[in-house]
Amino acid sequence: MSERKIRILVAKPGLDGHDRGAKVVARMLRDAGFEVIYTGIRQTPQMIAEAALQEDVDVVGLSILSGAHMTLCPKVVELLRAQGQDNVLVVVGGIIPDDDVERLKAAGVDGVFGPGASSEAYVEFIQNHVQVIV
């Protein structure tokens, strides 16, 4: 059996239009050898879940700076699971208060990365949590 590249969807849910960080992360993940699909800004949870299904991704990365993470992230997880995407890893990056990290994980988010997280931390987390065999 041969391994294929891990497929990652990077999305900006909600009305937050600040996407520089998401673009930097998308490029960093691509440079680390992952296949990356960037959906752009102002995506609804429904749009993100549908794109994840259509693109057959292994990981959904949500970039949130707006403070709406406790509403948007659980909704994305709920929609992914409702579509049968139980094995899709969900990670969140952005401005996430420490008090919300455990609540996000309880809602199904697998990993949370705040400002200053290293590229190595992202890559290692994904590699340790996703195995892709064709």
MODELLER restraints for C-alpha pairs under 7 A, 6 or more apart:
rsr = mdl.restraints
at = mdl.atoms
rsr.add(forms.Gaussian(group=physical.xy_distance, feature=features.Distance(at['CA:1:A'], at['CA:133:A']), mean=6.78, stdev=0.5))
rsr.add(forms.Gaussian(group=physical.xy_distance, feature=features.Distance(at['CA:1:A'], at['CA:134:A']), mean=6.27, stdev=0.5))
rsr.add(forms.Gaussian(group=physical.xy_distance, feature=features.Distance(at['CA:2:A'], at['CA:133:A']), mean=6.21, stdev=0.5))
rsr.add(forms.Gaussian(group=physical.xy_distance, feature=features.Distance(at['CA:2:A'], at['CA:134:A']), mean=5.83, stdev=0.5))
rsr.add(forms.Gaussian(group=physical.xy_distance, feature=features.Distance(at['CA:3:A'], at['CA:132:A']), mean=5.99, stdev=0.5))
rsr.add(forms.Gaussian(group=physical.xy_distance, feature=features.Distance(at['CA:3:A'], at['CA:133:A']), mean=4.68, stdev=0.5))
rsr.add(forms.Gaussian(group=physical.xy_distance, feature=features.Distance(at['CA:3:A'], at['CA:134:A']), mean=5.78, stdev=0.5))
rsr.add(forms.Gaussian(group=physical.xy_distance, feature=features.Distance(at['CA:4:A'], at['CA:132:A']), mean=6.26, stdev=0.5))
rsr.add(forms.Gaussian(group=physical.xy_distance, feature=features.Distance(at['CA:4:A'], at['CA:133:A']), mean=6.38, stdev=0.5))
rsr.add(forms.Gaussian(group=physical.xy_distance, feature=features.Distance(at['CA:4:A'], at['CA:134:A']), mean=6.39, stdev=0.5))
rsr.add(forms.Gaussian(group=physical.xy_distance, feature=features.Distance(at['CA:5:A'], at['CA:34:A']), mean=5.61, stdev=0.5))
rsr.add(forms.Gaussian(group=physical.xy_distance, feature=features.Distance(at['CA:5:A'], at['CA:35:A']), mean=6.04, stdev=0.5))
rsr.add(forms.Gaussian(group=physical.xy_distance, feature=features.Distance(at['CA:6:A'], at['CA:34:A']), mean=5.31, stdev=0.5))
rsr.add(forms.Gaussian(group=physical.xy_distance, feature=features.Distance(at['CA:6:A'], at['CA:35:A']), mean=6.04, stdev=0.5))
rsr.add(forms.Gaussian(group=physical.xy_distance, feature=features.Distance(at['CA:6:A'], at['CA:58:A']), mean=6.23, stdev=0.5))
rsr.add(forms.Gaussian(group=physical.xy_distance, feature=features.Distance(at['CA:6:A'], at['CA:132:A']), mean=6.48, stdev=0.5))
rsr.add(forms.Gaussian(group=physical.xy_distance, feature=features.Distance(at['CA:7:A'], at['CA:34:A']), mean=6.20, stdev=0.5))
rsr.add(forms.Gaussian(group=physical.xy_distance, feature=features.Distance(at['CA:7:A'], at['CA:35:A']), mean=4.75, stdev=0.5))
rsr.add(forms.Gaussian(group=physical.xy_distance, feature=features.Distance(at['CA:7:A'], at['CA:36:A']), mean=5.92, stdev=0.5))
rsr.add(forms.Gaussian(group=physical.xy_distance, feature=features.Distance(at['CA:7:A'], at['CA:57:A']), mean=4.79, stdev=0.5))
rsr.add(forms.Gaussian(group=physical.xy_distance, feature=features.Distance(at['CA:7:A'], at['CA:58:A']), mean=5.30, stdev=0.5))
rsr.add(forms.Gaussian(group=physical.xy_distance, feature=features.Distance(at['CA:7:A'], at['CA:59:A']), mean=6.46, stdev=0.5))
rsr.add(forms.Gaussian(group=physical.xy_distance, feature=features.Distance(at['CA:8:A'], at['CA:35:A']), mean=6.14, stdev=0.5))
rsr.add(forms.Gaussian(group=physical.xy_distance, feature=features.Distance(at['CA:8:A'], at['CA:36:A']), mean=4.85, stdev=0.5))
rsr.add(forms.Gaussian(group=physical.xy_distance, feature=features.Distance(at['CA:8:A'], at['CA:37:A']), mean=6.20, stdev=0.5))
rsr.add(forms.Gaussian(group=physical.xy_distance, feature=features.Distance(at['CA:8:A'], at['CA:57:A']), mean=5.60, stdev=0.5))
rsr.add(forms.Gaussian(group=physical.xy_distance, feature=features.Distance(at['CA:8:A'], at['CA:58:A']), mean=6.00, stdev=0.5))
rsr.add(forms.Gaussian(group=physical.xy_distance, feature=features.Distance(at['CA:8:A'], at['CA:59:A']), mean=4.66, stdev=0.5))
rsr.add(forms.Gaussian(group=physical.xy_distance, feature=features.Distance(at['CA:8:A'], at['CA:60:A']), mean=5.81, stdev=0.5))
rsr.add(forms.Gaussian(group=physical.xy_distance, feature=features.Distance(at['CA:9:A'], at['CA:36:A']), mean=5.91, stdev=0.5))
rsr.add(forms.Gaussian(group=physical.xy_distance, feature=features.Distance(at['CA:9:A'], at['CA:37:A']), mean=4.79, stdev=0.5))
rsr.add(forms.Gaussian(group=physical.xy_distance, feature=features.Distance(at['CA:9:A'], at['CA:38:A']), mean=5.93, stdev=0.5))
rsr.add(forms.Gaussian(group=physical.xy_distance, feature=features.Distance(at['CA:9:A'], at['CA:52:A']), mean=6.52, stdev=0.5))
rsr.add(forms.Gaussian(group=physical.xy_distance, feature=features.Distance(at['CA:9:A'], at['CA:57:A']), mean=6.44, stdev=0.5))
rsr.add(forms.Gaussian(group=physical.xy_distance, feature=features.Distance(at['CA:9:A'], at['CA:59:A']), mean=6.21, stdev=0.5))
rsr.add(forms.Gaussian(group=physical.xy_distance, feature=features.Distance(at['CA:9:A'], at['CA:60:A']), mean=4.82, stdev=0.5))
rsr.add(forms.Gaussian(group=physical.xy_distance, feature=features.Distance(at['CA:9:A'], at['CA:61:A']), mean=5.97, stdev=0.5))
rsr.add(forms.Gaussian(group=physical.xy_distance, feature=features.Distance(at['CA:10:A'], at['CA:26:A']), mean=6.57, stdev=0.5))
rsr.add(forms.Gaussian(group=physical.xy_distance, feature=features.Distance(at['CA:10:A'], at['CA:37:A']), mean=6.14, stdev=0.5))
rsr.add(forms.Gaussian(group=physical.xy_distance, feature=features.Distance(at['CA:10:A'], at['CA:38:A']), mean=4.81, stdev=0.5))
rsr.add(forms.Gaussian(group=physical.xy_distance, feature=features.Distance(at['CA:10:A'], at['CA:39:A']), mean=6.39, stdev=0.5))
rsr.add(forms.Gaussian(group=physical.xy_distance, feature=features.Distance(at['CA:10:A'], at['CA:60:A']), mean=6.04, stdev=0.5))
rsr.add(forms.Gaussian(group=physical.xy_distance, feature=features.Distance(at['CA:10:A'], at['CA:61:A']), mean=4.65, stdev=0.5))
rsr.add(forms.Gaussian(group=physical.xy_distance, feature=features.Distance(at['CA:10:A'], at['CA:62:A']), mean=5.97, stdev=0.5))
rsr.add(forms.Gaussian(group=physical.xy_distance, feature=features.Distance(at['CA:11:A'], at['CA:38:A']), mean=6.07, stdev=0.5))
rsr.add(forms.Gaussian(group=physical.xy_distance, feature=features.Distance(at['CA:11:A'], at['CA:39:A']), mean=5.29, stdev=0.5))
rsr.add(forms.Gaussian(group=physical.xy_distance, feature=features.Distance(at['CA:11:A'], at['CA:40:A']), mean=6.15, stdev=0.5))
rsr.add(forms.Gaussian(group=physical.xy_distance, feature=features.Distance(at['CA:11:A'], at['CA:41:A']), mean=6.98, stdev=0.5))
rsr.add(forms.Gaussian(group=physical.xy_distance, feature=features.Distance(at['CA:11:A'], at['CA:43:A']), mean=6.96, stdev=0.5))
rsr.add(forms.Gaussian(group=physical.xy_distance, feature=features.Distance(at['CA:11:A'], at['CA:48:A']), mean=6.83, stdev=0.5))
rsr.add(forms.Gaussian(group=physical.xy_distance, feature=features.Distance(at['CA:11:A'], at['CA:61:A']), mean=6.23, stdev=0.5))
rsr.add(forms.Gaussian(group=physical.xy_distance, feature=features.Distance(at['CA:11:A'], at['CA:62:A']), mean=5.10, stdev=0.5))
rsr.add(forms.Gaussian(group=physical.xy_distance, feature=features.Distance(at['CA:11:A'], at['CA:63:A']), mean=6.26, stdev=0.5))
rsr.add(forms.Gaussian(group=physical.xy_distance, feature=features.Distance(at['CA:12:A'], at['CA:40:A']), mean=6.24, stdev=0.5))
rsr.add(forms.Gaussian(group=physical.xy_distance, feature=features.Distance(at['CA:12:A'], at['CA:41:A']), mean=4.86, stdev=0.5))
rsr.add(forms.Gaussian(group=physical.xy_distance, feature=features.Distance(at['CA:12:A'], at['CA:42:A']), mean=5.99, stdev=0.5))
rsr.add(forms.Gaussian(group=physical.xy_distance, feature=features.Distance(at['CA:12:A'], at['CA:43:A']), mean=5.90, stdev=0.5))
rsr.add(forms.Gaussian(group=physical.xy_distance, feature=features.Distance(at['CA:12:A'], at['CA:62:A']), mean=5.90, stdev=0.5))
rsr.add(forms.Gaussian(group=physical.xy_distance, feature=features.Distance(at['CA:12:A'], at['CA:63:A']), mean=5.17, stdev=0.5))
rsr.add(forms.Gaussian(group=physical.xy_distance, feature=features.Distance(at['CA:12:A'], at['CA:64:A']), mean=6.38, stdev=0.5))
rsr.add(forms.Gaussian(group=physical.xy_distance, feature=features.Distance(at['CA:13:A'], at['CA:41:A']), mean=6.82, stdev=0.5))
rsr.add(forms.Gaussian(group=physical.xy_distance, feature=features.Distance(at['CA:13:A'], at['CA:42:A']), mean=5.52, stdev=0.5))
rsr.add(forms.Gaussian(group=physical.xy_distance, feature=features.Distance(at['CA:13:A'], at['CA:43:A']), mean=4.56, stdev=0.5))
rsr.add(forms.Gaussian(group=physical.xy_distance, feature=features.Distance(at['CA:13:A'], at['CA:44:A']), mean=5.60, stdev=0.5))
rsr.add(forms.Gaussian(group=physical.xy_distance, feature=features.Distance(at['CA:13:A'], at['CA:45:A']), mean=6.49, stdev=0.5))
rsr.add(forms.Gaussian(group=physical.xy_distance, feature=features.Distance(at['CA:13:A'], at['CA:62:A']), mean=6.88, stdev=0.5))
rsr.add(forms.Gaussian(group=physical.xy_distance, feature=features.Distance(at['CA:13:A'], at['CA:64:A']), mean=6.84, stdev=0.5))
rsr.add(forms.Gaussian(group=physical.xy_distance, feature=features.Distance(at['CA:13:A'], at['CA:72:A']), mean=6.84, stdev=0.5))
rsr.add(forms.Gaussian(group=physical.xy_distance, feature=features.Distance(at['CA:14:A'], at['CA:42:A']), mean=5.05, stdev=0.5))
rsr.add(forms.Gaussian(group=physical.xy_distance, feature=features.Distance(at['CA:14:A'], at['CA:43:A']), mean=5.79, stdev=0.5))
rsr.add(forms.Gaussian(group=physical.xy_distance, feature=features.Distance(at['CA:14:A'], at['CA:44:A']), mean=5.94, stdev=0.5))
rsr.add(forms.Gaussian(group=physical.xy_distance, feature=features.Distance(at['CA:15:A'], at['CA:42:A']), mean=4.98, stdev=0.5))
rsr.add(forms.Gaussian(group=physical.xy_distance, feature=features.Distance(at['CA:16:A'], at['CA:42:A']), mean=6.40, stdev=0.5))
rsr.add(forms.Gaussian(group=physical.xy_distance, feature=features.Distance(at['CA:16:A'], at['CA:65:A']), mean=6.64, stdev=0.5))
rsr.add(forms.Gaussian(group=physical.xy_distance, feature=features.Distance(at['CA:16:A'], at['CA:66:A']), mean=5.55, stdev=0.5))
rsr.add(forms.Gaussian(group=physical.xy_distance, feature=features.Distance(at['CA:17:A'], at['CA:41:A']), mean=5.79, stdev=0.5))
rsr.add(forms.Gaussian(group=physical.xy_distance, feature=features.Distance(at['CA:17:A'], at['CA:42:A']), mean=6.66, stdev=0.5))
rsr.add(forms.Gaussian(group=physical.xy_distance, feature=features.Distance(at['CA:19:A'], at['CA:41:A']), mean=6.76, stdev=0.5))
rsr.add(forms.Gaussian(group=physical.xy_distance, feature=features.Distance(at['CA:22:A'], at['CA:63:A']), mean=5.90, stdev=0.5))
rsr.add(forms.Gaussian(group=physical.xy_distance, feature=features.Distance(at['CA:26:A'], at['CA:36:A']), mean=6.37, stdev=0.5))
rsr.add(forms.Gaussian(group=physical.xy_distance, feature=features.Distance(at['CA:26:A'], at['CA:38:A']), mean=6.90, stdev=0.5))
rsr.add(forms.Gaussian(group=physical.xy_distance, feature=features.Distance(at['CA:28:A'], at['CA:119:A']), mean=6.86, stdev=0.5))
rsr.add(forms.Gaussian(group=physical.xy_distance, feature=features.Distance(at['CA:30:A'], at['CA:36:A']), mean=5.84, stdev=0.5))
rsr.add(forms.Gaussian(group=physical.xy_distance, feature=features.Distance(at['CA:45:A'], at['CA:72:A']), mean=6.51, stdev=0.5))
rsr.add(forms.Gaussian(group=physical.xy_distance, feature=features.Distance(at['CA:45:A'], at['CA:75:A']), mean=6.23, stdev=0.5))
rsr.add(forms.Gaussian(group=physical.xy_distance, feature=features.Distance(at['CA:45:A'], at['CA:76:A']), mean=4.88, stdev=0.5))
rsr.add(forms.Gaussian(group=physical.xy_distance, feature=features.Distance(at['CA:46:A'], at['CA:79:A']), mean=6.92, stdev=0.5))
rsr.add(forms.Gaussian(group=physical.xy_distance, feature=features.Distance(at['CA:49:A'], at['CA:76:A']), mean=6.23, stdev=0.5))
rsr.add(forms.Gaussian(group=physical.xy_distance, feature=features.Distance(at['CA:49:A'], at['CA:79:A']), mean=6.02, stdev=0.5))
rsr.add(forms.Gaussian(group=physical.xy_distance, feature=features.Distance(at['CA:49:A'], at['CA:80:A']), mean=5.38, stdev=0.5))
rsr.add(forms.Gaussian(group=physical.xy_distance, feature=features.Distance(at['CA:58:A'], at['CA:88:A']), mean=4.96, stdev=0.5))
rsr.add(forms.Gaussian(group=physical.xy_distance, feature=features.Distance(at['CA:58:A'], at['CA:89:A']), mean=6.28, stdev=0.5))
rsr.add(forms.Gaussian(group=physical.xy_distance, feature=features.Distance(at['CA:59:A'], at['CA:88:A']), mean=5.27, stdev=0.5))
rsr.add(forms.Gaussian(group=physical.xy_distance, feature=features.Distance(at['CA:59:A'], at['CA:89:A']), mean=4.56, stdev=0.5))
rsr.add(forms.Gaussian(group=physical.xy_distance, feature=features.Distance(at['CA:59:A'], at['CA:90:A']), mean=5.83, stdev=0.5))
rsr.add(forms.Gaussian(group=physical.xy_distance, feature=features.Distance(at['CA:60:A'], at['CA:88:A']), mean=6.92, stdev=0.5))
rsr.add(forms.Gaussian(group=physical.xy_distance, feature=features.Distance(at['CA:60:A'], at['CA:89:A']), mean=6.20, stdev=0.5))
rsr.add(forms.Gaussian(group=physical.xy_distance, feature=features.Distance(at['CA:60:A'], at['CA:90:A']), mean=4.89, stdev=0.5))
rsr.add(forms.Gaussian(group=physical.xy_distance, feature=features.Distance(at['CA:60:A'], at['CA:91:A']), mean=6.32, stdev=0.5))
rsr.add(forms.Gaussian(group=physical.xy_distance, feature=features.Distance(at['CA:61:A'], at['CA:90:A']), mean=5.97, stdev=0.5))
rsr.add(forms.Gaussian(group=physical.xy_distance, feature=features.Distance(at['CA:61:A'], at['CA:91:A']), mean=4.85, stdev=0.5))
rsr.add(forms.Gaussian(group=physical.xy_distance, feature=features.Distance(at['CA:61:A'], at['CA:92:A']), mean=5.66, stdev=0.5))
rsr.add(forms.Gaussian(group=physical.xy_distance, feature=features.Distance(at['CA:62:A'], at['CA:91:A']), mean=6.23, stdev=0.5))
rsr.add(forms.Gaussian(group=physical.xy_distance, feature=features.Distance(at['CA:62:A'], at['CA:92:A']), mean=4.69, stdev=0.5))
rsr.add(forms.Gaussian(group=physical.xy_distance, feature=features.Distance(at['CA:62:A'], at['CA:93:A']), mean=6.19, stdev=0.5))
rsr.add(forms.Gaussian(group=physical.xy_distance, feature=features.Distance(at['CA:63:A'], at['CA:92:A']), mean=5.88, stdev=0.5))
rsr.add(forms.Gaussian(group=physical.xy_distance, feature=features.Distance(at['CA:63:A'], at['CA:93:A']), mean=4.88, stdev=0.5))
rsr.add(forms.Gaussian(group=physical.xy_distance, feature=features.Distance(at['CA:63:A'], at['CA:94:A']), mean=5.57, stdev=0.5))
rsr.add(forms.Gaussian(group=physical.xy_distance, feature=features.Distance(at['CA:64:A'], at['CA:93:A']), mean=6.33, stdev=0.5))
rsr.add(forms.Gaussian(group=physical.xy_distance, feature=features.Distance(at['CA:64:A'], at['CA:94:A']), mean=4.99, stdev=0.5))
rsr.add(forms.Gaussian(group=physical.xy_distance, feature=features.Distance(at['CA:64:A'], at['CA:95:A']), mean=6.61, stdev=0.5))
rsr.add(forms.Gaussian(group=physical.xy_distance, feature=features.Distance(at['CA:65:A'], at['CA:94:A']), mean=5.30, stdev=0.5))
rsr.add(forms.Gaussian(group=physical.xy_distance, feature=features.Distance(at['CA:65:A'], at['CA:95:A']), mean=5.16, stdev=0.5))
rsr.add(forms.Gaussian(group=physical.xy_distance, feature=features.Distance(at['CA:70:A'], at['CA:104:A']), mean=6.85, stdev=0.5))
rsr.add(forms.Gaussian(group=physical.xy_distance, feature=features.Distance(at['CA:74:A'], at['CA:107:A']), mean=5.52, stdev=0.5))
rsr.add(forms.Gaussian(group=physical.xy_distance, feature=features.Distance(at['CA:74:A'], at['CA:108:A']), mean=6.87, stdev=0.5))
rsr.add(forms.Gaussian(group=physical.xy_distance, feature=features.Distance(at['CA:77:A'], at['CA:108:A']), mean=6.21, stdev=0.5))
rsr.add(forms.Gaussian(group=physical.xy_distance, feature=features.Distance(at['CA:89:A'], at['CA:110:A']), mean=6.27, stdev=0.5))
rsr.add(forms.Gaussian(group=physical.xy_distance, feature=features.Distance(at['CA:90:A'], at['CA:109:A']), mean=5.24, stdev=0.5))
rsr.add(forms.Gaussian(group=physical.xy_distance, feature=features.Distance(at['CA:90:A'], at['CA:110:A']), mean=5.38, stdev=0.5))
rsr.add(forms.Gaussian(group=physical.xy_distance, feature=features.Distance(at['CA:90:A'], at['CA:111:A']), mean=6.83, stdev=0.5))
rsr.add(forms.Gaussian(group=physical.xy_distance, feature=features.Distance(at['CA:91:A'], at['CA:109:A']), mean=5.98, stdev=0.5))
rsr.add(forms.Gaussian(group=physical.xy_distance, feature=features.Distance(at['CA:91:A'], at['CA:110:A']), mean=5.63, stdev=0.5))
rsr.add(forms.Gaussian(group=physical.xy_distance, feature=features.Distance(at['CA:91:A'], at['CA:111:A']), mean=4.62, stdev=0.5))
rsr.add(forms.Gaussian(group=physical.xy_distance, feature=features.Distance(at['CA:91:A'], at['CA:112:A']), mean=5.74, stdev=0.5))
rsr.add(forms.Gaussian(group=physical.xy_distance, feature=features.Distance(at['CA:92:A'], at['CA:111:A']), mean=6.32, stdev=0.5))
rsr.add(forms.Gaussian(group=physical.xy_distance, feature=features.Distance(at['CA:92:A'], at['CA:112:A']), mean=4.83, stdev=0.5))
rsr.add(forms.Gaussian(group=physical.xy_distance, feature=features.Distance(at['CA:92:A'], at['CA:113:A']), mean=6.13, stdev=0.5))
rsr.add(forms.Gaussian(group=physical.xy_distance, feature=features.Distance(at['CA:93:A'], at['CA:112:A']), mean=5.82, stdev=0.5))
rsr.add(forms.Gaussian(group=physical.xy_distance, feature=features.Distance(at['CA:93:A'], at['CA:113:A']), mean=4.57, stdev=0.5))
rsr.add(forms.Gaussian(group=physical.xy_distance, feature=features.Distance(at['CA:93:A'], at['CA:114:A']), mean=5.64, stdev=0.5))
rsr.add(forms.Gaussian(group=physical.xy_distance, feature=features.Distance(at['CA:94:A'], at['CA:113:A']), mean=6.68, stdev=0.5))
rsr.add(forms.Gaussian(group=physical.xy_distance, feature=features.Distance(at['CA:94:A'], at['CA:114:A']), mean=5.26, stdev=0.5))
rsr.add(forms.Gaussian(group=physical.xy_distance, feature=features.Distance(at['CA:94:A'], at['CA:115:A']), mean=6.16, stdev=0.5))
rsr.add(forms.Gaussian(group=physical.xy_distance, feature=features.Distance(at['CA:95:A'], at['CA:114:A']), mean=5.95, stdev=0.5))
rsr.add(forms.Gaussian(group=physical.xy_distance, feature=features.Distance(at['CA:95:A'], at['CA:115:A']), mean=6.67, stdev=0.5))
rsr.add(forms.Gaussian(group=physical.xy_distance, feature=features.Distance(at['CA:96:A'], at['CA:114:A']), mean=6.31, stdev=0.5))
rsr.add(forms.Gaussian(group=physical.xy_distance, feature=features.Distance(at['CA:101:A'], at['CA:112:A']), mean=6.67, stdev=0.5))
